[in-house]
Amino acid sequence: MDDPLNAFVAHDSVQLPGSSDGPLAGLSFAVKDIYDLAGHVTGCGNPDWLASHPAAPDTAPAVTALLAAGADLAGKTQTNELAYSLTGENVHYGTPVNVNAAGRVPGGSSSGSAAAVAGGLVDVALGSDTGGSVRIPASFCGLYGIRPSHGRIPLQGIMPLAPSFDTVGWFARSGELLARLGEILLPDHAAAPLPAKLLVAGDAFTYAGDAVTAALRGPLAQLEALLGAGRPVDAVDGRFDDWAAHFRTLQAHEVWQSHGAWVQAQSPRFGPGVAERFAAAARITAAEAAASSEARTALRQRLYALLQDGAVLCLPTAPGIAPRCAAPEVEMDAVRQRILGLTCLAGLTGLPQVSLPLGRLDGCPLGLSLIGAAGSDEVLLAAARHFGTTIDGVAAANGD
């Protein structure tokens, strides 16, 4: 297919028709190149991985579910190397174009999937979210995106990164379509009401800063008009950067367990940032991982207690808009660390999070997120469907 956005992989061209009479018939989708397609090598964003792995024997169940529902597969999309980044830049294959923020990164690691949906090349796309790899591209590209409850959707046929954090995720340009995919992908999907009450993570807005808080003040007021006044709460006990450090420790420990043997055997060519992260992952000790695991338990208990009785927690998806392409690696790494301060909440606790494309800052998209209780994925999707219809309709009526 024509790909002016560098959203799709160059090493493979695969299109598969969906069922002719399914509920998603007539829609097109793309899939991040960490999902297996039978008879095709899963490239995972790195040429040495591509060269050292055989074709997949089976197709990932998440892909077969969409095909069975009638959606047509348009192709495989670019990803950061082994999905271990948040910017969307790939030294080997280039950076997919963010059509809604000119000259800025699309976010990653589900970069190609987000770029393809934002650019209208497909209707929806599958990504994955470990540390923010759906939520951040959704925020940077102005899309609806969801990270489901950890373990809710099976991960068979998908390259693991850090298994206790990895989730399937997906993008759409409307809340309605985001929710429709949930009806197909979520096992035992059941209709759900809107959130019963809104909690506003004041400490998360403070962490994101004054400019982000001001940009999201209007969207937050719109959510409060729909759900009732939000109750201010502190999402975490302590500093967000400390929680991000616990996430990085645990993620890196699992990344090395997943891929350390291959890295040592192949000495792959990694780009800036990725190479350093793998090197750091090799040095994480079991004692360090155990200490961070204890901290994770404390945060999980805190958020589980907050998110009772149908409550959702509102916070900025990201601490800013997409950074400019080709920024120095030291700047990108600083952005990544700041991002993890917010995204680690759902990651460490296994909770579902939906990013709504409701904000703008300096002419660029900025997402507002809702985190729900474990298993409340349908509640968040109901919110995305309702808010998308209502708020997008209000914006259209106002000429925005």
MARBA-87044 format. One record per residue (C-alpha): z, y, x. Coordinates in pm, 1 decimal. Layout:
BEGIN
        pz        py        px
         Z         Y         X
...
END
This chain:
BEGIN
        pz        py        px
       0.0       0.0       0.0
     -40.3     362.7     101.0
     279.4     462.6     280.8
     283.9     830.1     381.4
     663.8     818.6     414.2
     696.7     539.3     674.2
     920.7     369.5     419.9
     775.2      18.8     453.6
     777.4    -212.7     753.9
     458.3    -238.6     958.4
     510.1    -598.3    1072.0
     461.8    -750.2     726.2
     278.9    -676.6     405.2
     400.7    -871.1     107.0
     362.6    -809.0    -263.4
     488.7   -1047.4    -529.6
     427.5   -1019.2    -904.0
     718.6   -1036.7   -1141.8
     736.9   -1230.6   -1464.9
     504.2   -1083.7   -1725.3
     759.0   -1069.1   -2006.7
    1093.1    -983.0   -1845.4
    1309.2    -678.2   -1928.1
    1192.6    -502.8   -1609.3
     820.5    -575.9   -1663.0
     605.7    -286.5   -1548.9
     853.8    -165.6   -1289.3
     805.9    -189.1    -913.2
    1071.9    -245.6    -649.4
    1107.8    -262.3    -273.1
    1356.2    -458.8     -66.9
    1532.9    -374.3     256.0
    1414.5    -585.3     548.8
    1741.2    -775.1     575.9
    1664.7    -974.9     259.0
    1486.4   -1305.5     306.9
    1147.2   -1369.9     150.2
    1030.4   -1729.9     172.9
     761.8   -1771.7     438.8
     827.4   -1430.9     597.3
    1036.8   -1334.5     899.5
    1323.3   -1100.7     816.2
    1291.5    -827.1    1079.1
    1627.6    -648.6    1040.9
    1497.3    -331.3    1204.8
    1467.9    -470.3    1556.9
    1156.4    -614.3    1727.9
    1357.9    -861.4    1935.4
    1523.9    -997.4    1622.0
    1180.3   -1026.3    1462.9
    1044.0   -1217.6    1762.3
    1339.8   -1455.2    1794.2
    1377.1   -1570.8    1434.2
    1165.3   -1804.9    1221.4
    1029.4   -1738.1     876.9
    1285.4   -1765.7     599.9
    1274.9   -2092.2     404.3
    1394.6   -1934.0      79.3
    1396.0   -1601.3    -101.2
    1726.3   -1418.3    -148.0
    1862.6   -1469.3    -501.8
    1889.2   -1093.1    -561.7
    1513.1   -1066.6    -507.7
    1431.2   -1365.9    -726.6
    1648.0   -1219.4   -1004.1
    1440.7    -900.4   -1013.5
    1114.7   -1094.4   -1000.1
    1230.3   -1317.5   -1284.9
    1319.9   -1005.0   -1482.3
     960.7    -881.8   -1451.6
     972.9    -630.1   -1166.9
     688.8    -642.1    -911.8
     779.9    -648.7    -543.1
     586.2    -381.1    -353.9
     705.9    -467.9      -3.2
     982.9    -470.9     255.3
    1137.9    -144.2     369.8
    1261.6      -2.6     697.9
    1623.9     -33.3     805.6
    1834.9      79.3    1095.7
    1869.7    -188.0    1363.1
    2067.1    -479.8    1218.0
    2183.8    -234.1     950.7
    2435.3     -89.6    1197.1
    2396.6     285.2    1144.1
    2409.7     556.0     879.2
    2134.8     799.3     980.1
    1810.6     617.0     899.4
    1654.3     679.9    1239.0
    1503.2     382.3    1422.3
    1386.0     419.8    1781.8
    1138.5     132.3    1742.8
     980.2     208.2    1407.7
    1046.5     575.5    1338.5
    1233.5     755.5    1063.1
    1133.3     731.1     696.2
    1061.3    1068.1     538.1
    1320.6    1229.0     313.2
    1100.7    1405.8      57.2
    1396.0    1594.4     -91.7
    1528.0    1739.5     234.3
    1238.5    1835.7     460.3
    1292.3    1763.0     826.8
    1617.6    1581.2     762.6
    1711.4    1215.1     791.9
    1710.6     994.0     481.9
    2037.7     827.0     571.8
    2077.9     461.4     649.2
    2084.7     189.4     701.8
    1889.4     144.8     376.4
    1658.1     425.2     485.1
    1320.1     290.2     377.9
    1444.9     181.1      37.0
    1586.8     526.6     -34.6
    1275.2     702.9      96.9
    1046.0     484.1    -114.3
    1238.2     554.2    -435.1
    1284.2     925.1    -367.5
     914.1     959.2    -286.3
     802.0     776.0    -600.3
     642.5     485.4    -412.6
     850.7     242.3    -620.5
    1076.2     271.9    -922.3
    1383.7     107.7    -770.1
    1482.3     -57.0    -444.0
    1738.2    -297.4    -305.1
    1949.1    -194.5      -9.6
    2284.0    -306.5     122.9
    2612.5    -125.0     173.0
    2870.8    -213.7     437.1
    2994.1     125.2     554.9
    2793.4     352.9     327.8
    2435.3     231.4     368.7
    2345.3     284.9       2.1
    2586.5     564.4     -84.2
    2484.6     791.5     202.7
    2104.3     762.0     157.8
    2161.4     820.0    -214.1
    2347.2    1142.7    -135.5
    2101.9    1259.5     130.7
    1789.0    1180.1     -76.8
    1911.6    1289.2    -418.8
    1925.5     943.7    -580.9
    2153.0     736.5    -797.1
    2298.0     457.1    -586.1
    2568.4     196.1    -623.9
    2783.8     -17.9    -399.2
    2919.6    -294.5    -627.2
    3260.1    -459.0    -603.8
    3276.3    -668.9    -289.3
    3187.1   -1027.5    -370.5
    3052.2    -948.1    -716.8
    2688.2   -1023.6    -622.5
    2616.7   -1325.0    -398.8
    2487.9   -1243.7     -50.8
    2280.9   -1556.0      11.4
    1959.3   -1488.7     196.4
    2077.3   -1152.4     331.4
    2150.6   -1082.4     697.5
    2528.5   -1050.1     739.2
    2670.0    -751.7     924.3
    3043.7    -747.2     852.1
    3097.6   -1005.7     576.8
    3426.6    -874.3     438.2
    3251.5    -540.3     373.8
    2888.0    -634.5     301.6
    2751.0    -578.4     -49.3
    2416.9    -573.8    -225.0
    2324.8    -223.4    -346.5
    2037.9     -43.0    -512.8
    1874.8     293.7    -576.5
    1704.1     458.8    -873.3
    1588.1     805.0    -969.1
    1774.7     789.2   -1301.4
    2113.6     669.3   -1413.7
    1945.8     472.5   -1690.3
    1738.6     267.1   -1448.1
    2031.9     218.2   -1211.8
    2226.3      68.1   -1502.5
    1935.2    -151.7   -1614.2
    1925.7    -318.5   -1273.1
    2296.1    -385.6   -1302.6
    2227.2    -583.8   -1619.0
    2009.0    -815.1   -1408.6
    2196.1    -827.6   -1078.5
    2561.3    -843.2   -1185.1
    2668.0   -1198.7   -1272.6
    2832.2   -1218.4   -1615.4
    2728.2    -861.7   -1690.5
    2901.8    -722.9   -1998.5
    2869.0    -390.3   -2175.3
    3144.9    -147.9   -2077.8
    3284.1     181.9   -2205.6
    3288.4     506.5   -2014.2
    3581.9     564.0   -1779.2
    3905.7     626.6   -1964.6
    4032.9     897.6   -1732.6
    3923.6    1096.9   -1431.9
    4120.0    1136.0   -1110.6
    4008.3    1397.9    -860.1
    4073.3    1319.3    -493.7
    4179.6    1664.5    -379.3
    4240.1    1545.1     -25.0
    3884.3    1407.8      -6.7
    3738.2    1741.8    -115.5
    3954.1    1918.5     142.2
    3831.4    1676.6     408.0
    3468.3    1742.7     309.5
    3523.4    2116.6     347.6
    3484.5    2439.6     153.7
    3104.1    2442.8     136.6
    3083.4    2090.1      -6.5
    3368.6    2158.6    -248.1
    3198.1    2474.8    -374.7
    2863.9    2297.4    -412.6
    3023.6    2021.3    -620.2
    3244.7    2245.4    -833.2
    2984.3    2278.5   -1107.7
    2899.6    1906.0   -1122.0
    3270.0    1821.8   -1128.1
    3319.0    2059.0   -1421.0
    3035.8    1880.5   -1602.3
    3204.8    1546.8   -1547.4
    3533.3    1689.6   -1675.3
    3354.7    1815.5   -1986.2
    3247.5    1457.2   -2053.7
    3564.3    1270.1   -1950.5
    3841.0    1524.1   -1988.7
    4021.8    1727.8   -1726.7
    4062.1    1544.9   -1399.1
    4408.9    1481.5   -1264.3
    4442.5    1584.6    -897.6
    4559.3    1304.7    -668.0
    4566.2    1222.4    -299.5
    4340.0     925.8    -234.1
    4499.5     828.4      96.0
    4830.4     843.9     272.5
    4762.2    1011.4     605.1
    4443.3    1131.3     771.2
    4096.6    1023.6     660.6
    3992.7     994.5    1024.8
    4267.6     738.5    1082.7
    4142.8     526.4     793.1
    3789.4     554.6     928.9
    3917.6     423.4    1262.3
    4066.1     118.3    1088.5
    3732.2      60.3     916.9
    3539.4      90.4    1244.5
    3773.5    -157.2    1415.0
    3742.5    -420.0    1142.9
    3370.1    -370.4    1096.5
    3300.5    -393.5    1469.7
    3514.4    -705.9    1503.9
    3314.4    -876.3    1228.6
    2981.0    -746.7    1358.3
    3046.1    -910.8    1694.4
    3146.6   -1234.8    1525.3
    2821.8   -1223.4    1325.5
    2581.9   -1127.0    1604.7
    2757.9   -1132.7    1940.8
    2614.7   -1470.3    2041.3
    2260.7   -1353.8    1965.8
    2311.8   -1026.0    2154.1
    2439.1   -1210.0    2460.5
    2156.4   -1463.8    2449.0
    1870.2   -1221.5    2384.9
    1980.9    -893.0    2549.9
    1790.2    -707.5    2278.3
    1651.7    -357.9    2316.0
    1879.6    -137.2    2106.2
    1831.8     231.8    2050.5
    2083.6     508.0    2127.9
    2404.6     475.2    1931.9
    2335.9     118.3    1821.6
    2365.8     -13.2    2177.3
    2695.3     167.8    2224.0
    2832.7      35.1    1894.1
    2754.1    -324.0    1987.6
    2910.9    -273.5    2329.7
    3225.3    -135.1    2166.5
    3228.5    -421.8    1916.1
    3243.3    -671.9    2201.6
    3568.9    -513.3    2321.6
    3765.9    -526.8    1994.2
    4063.2    -759.5    2031.2
    4208.3    -988.5    1768.4
    4533.5    -790.5    1783.9
    4352.0    -464.8    1709.4
    4172.1    -624.5    1417.4
    4498.9    -766.0    1282.8
    4667.5    -424.9    1290.7
    4377.9    -264.9    1104.7
    4381.2    -549.7     854.3
    4744.5    -470.9     772.6
    4650.5    -107.0     719.4
    4365.7    -215.1     490.2
    4613.3    -401.7     272.4
    4823.3     -86.8     232.5
    4524.2     123.5     130.0
    4409.3    -143.7    -113.1
    4749.9    -146.7    -279.9
    4746.0     232.6    -308.8
    4402.5     257.7    -466.3
    4455.0     -42.0    -693.1
    4766.1     132.4    -828.2
    4576.6     457.9    -886.8
    4280.2     297.3   -1058.3
    4457.9     135.5   -1347.4
    4382.1     160.8   -1719.5
    4015.7     251.6   -1680.1
    4062.0     539.4   -1434.1
    3795.7     641.8   -1184.1
    3840.1     845.0    -868.1
    3602.3    1135.5    -805.9
    3518.5    1246.6    -451.1
    3223.5    1378.2    -250.3
    2988.1    1099.6    -143.5
    2935.1    1260.1     196.6
    3096.8    1545.7     391.0
    2768.5    1736.0     398.1
    2393.3    1724.2     355.7
    2154.4    1517.3     566.0
    2144.7    1623.8     931.8
    1814.3    1724.1    1086.0
    1593.1    1458.3    1237.2
    1610.4    1401.5    1612.8
    1945.0    1577.0    1653.7
    2122.7    1482.2    1977.7
    2299.3    1147.3    1956.4
    2637.7    1308.3    2019.6
    2586.5    1521.0    1705.4
    2469.9    1223.8    1500.7
    2768.5    1019.6    1609.4
    3003.7    1298.8    1506.2
    2833.7    1309.0    1164.4
    2869.0     932.9    1134.5
    3242.3     946.4    1208.6
    3291.6    1217.1     945.9
    3096.3    1018.7     689.3
    3309.8     710.5     744.5
    3617.8     913.9     659.3
    3494.8     917.0     298.7
    3297.3     595.3     270.8
    3573.0     380.3     421.5
    3780.1     406.1     102.4
    3559.2     172.0    -101.0
    3471.4     -28.3     209.1
    3828.1    -108.7     308.2
    3936.8    -184.5     -47.2
    3629.0    -369.2    -173.9
    3600.7    -132.6    -470.4
    3276.4     -33.5    -645.1
    3139.2     317.9    -596.2
    2848.7     497.8    -758.9
    2687.2     811.9    -613.3
    2545.7    1061.9    -861.7
    2283.5    1315.0    -738.3
    2446.5    1616.2    -899.6
    2499.6    1864.5    -616.5
    2287.0    2092.6    -400.3
    2380.1    2266.0     -76.7
    2142.6    2480.2     128.2
    1857.7    2350.0     -85.9
    1937.0    1984.2     -11.1
    2083.8    1704.1    -224.6
    2453.4    1626.5    -221.8
    2610.8    1335.8    -407.6
    2926.0    1322.5    -616.5
    3090.2     979.9    -632.7
    3307.3     776.4    -863.6
    3515.9     483.5    -736.1
    3640.3     234.6    -994.5
    3879.4     -55.9   -1008.0
    3768.2    -392.5    -873.1
    3518.6    -548.6   -1111.4
    3457.5    -224.3   -1301.4
    3093.6    -203.7   -1189.6
    2971.1    -184.9   -1549.6
    3203.0     109.8   -1617.7
    3052.6     300.7   -1325.5
    2699.5     213.0   -1436.4
    2780.7     325.4   -1789.9
    2898.7     652.6   -1640.2
    2579.7     688.4   -1436.0
    2367.4     617.6   -1744.9
    2561.2     861.7   -1962.8
    2601.4    1135.9   -1704.0
    2239.9    1105.1   -1599.3
    2114.2    1143.3   -1954.3
    2353.8    1424.3   -2042.9
    2364.4    1625.3   -1722.6
    1994.7    1586.8   -1639.1
    1918.2    1696.7   -1993.5
    2136.0    2005.3   -1959.9
    1974.5    2089.9   -1625.4
    1625.9    2055.4   -1777.9
    1721.1    2278.5   -2069.8
    1847.7    2541.9   -1826.4
    1527.4    2523.1   -1621.8
    1702.2    2383.2   -1313.5
END
